[in-house]
Amino acid sequence: LIHRYLGLLVFATGLATLGTELAASRLLAPYFGTSLAVWTSLIGLILAALALGYWLGGKWVDRHPSLFNVLRIITLAALLIGLAPDLARPILGLSVKGIAGVRWGILLGSFAGILVLLGLPMVLLGTVSPFAIRLATRRVEETGRVAGRLYALSTLGSFLGAFLPVLFLIPSIGTRWTLILIALILLI
C-alpha cells in the first residue's frame, strides 16, 4: 500500500513542480514581461532549487526516514505555493524597484523575485523523491527498479503539470486559483 501511495505522491509532486513553474510565469509577466531572460531566471532557479532539494532530501531521509516527515514537507510546500499569489505583488513589486537602472535588471530582478517567492517550496518539493525512493526500497537489489519507477511517475506528473495549467486551468480559473488548486492537490 505504501508503494502505491509513494507513487501517487511523486506524481503529484511532479505535477505541482511544473504546474507552479508555468503559473509563476503569469505572476511575473506584469512586472518583468515574458522575455527569454525572465524564462531563463524562472527555469534556472527552479532547477537549482530542485537540485538543492534532492541533495538535502537525500541527507535528511538517511537520518530520519519516515513517511510522516515527507508529508510534513509536502504540507509546508503546499502552503507556500498556495500563498504565492497573495505574496507575489509585494515581493515582485520590491524586485522591480530594486532593479531600476541596473544592467541585467530584468534577469536579476526576476531571479530575486522568484527566489523569494518560490525558492523554498521548490527546494521542499525536491526533497520528496529521495524520501520516496528510500521509503519504497526494501532491498538494495531493487533500488534501481524503485528509483526508475518513481522518477517515471514524477516525470509523468510533470508532463501533466506542463499542459493542465496552460491549456485548462489558467484560462478557466486564472493564475491565483490554479496555484491554490495545485496546493490543494499536494495537500490531498
Stockholm file with secondary structure:
# STOCKHOLM 1.0

chainA/1-188         LIHRYLGLLVFATGLATLGTELAASRLLAPYFGTSLAVWTSLIGLILAALALGYWLGGKWVDRHPSLFNVLRIITLAALLIGLAPDLARPILGLSVKGIAGVRWGILLGSFAGILVLLGLPMVLLGTVSPFAIRLATRRVEETGRVAGRLYALSTLGSFLGAFLPVLFLIPSIGTRWTLILIALILLI
#=GR chainA/1-188 SS CHHHHHHHHHHHHHHHHHHHHHHHHHHHHHHHCSCHHHHHHHHHHHHHHHHHHHHHHHHHHHHCCCHHHHHHHHHHHHHHHHHHHHHHHHHHHHHHHHTTTCTTHHHHHHHHHHHHHHHHHHHHHHTHHHHHHHHHCSSGGGHHHHHHHHHHHHHHHHHHHHHIIIIIIHHHHHHHHHHHHHHHHHHC
#=GC SS_cons         CHHHHHHHHHHHHHHHHHHHHHHHHHHHHHHHCSCHHHHHHHHHHHHHHHHHHHHHHHHHHHHCCCHHHHHHHHHHHHHHHHHHHHHHHHHHHHHHHHTTTCTTHHHHHHHHHHHHHHHHHHHHHHTHHHHHHHHHCSSGGGHHHHHHHHHHHHHHHHHHHHHIIIIIIHHHHHHHHHHHHHHHHHHC
//
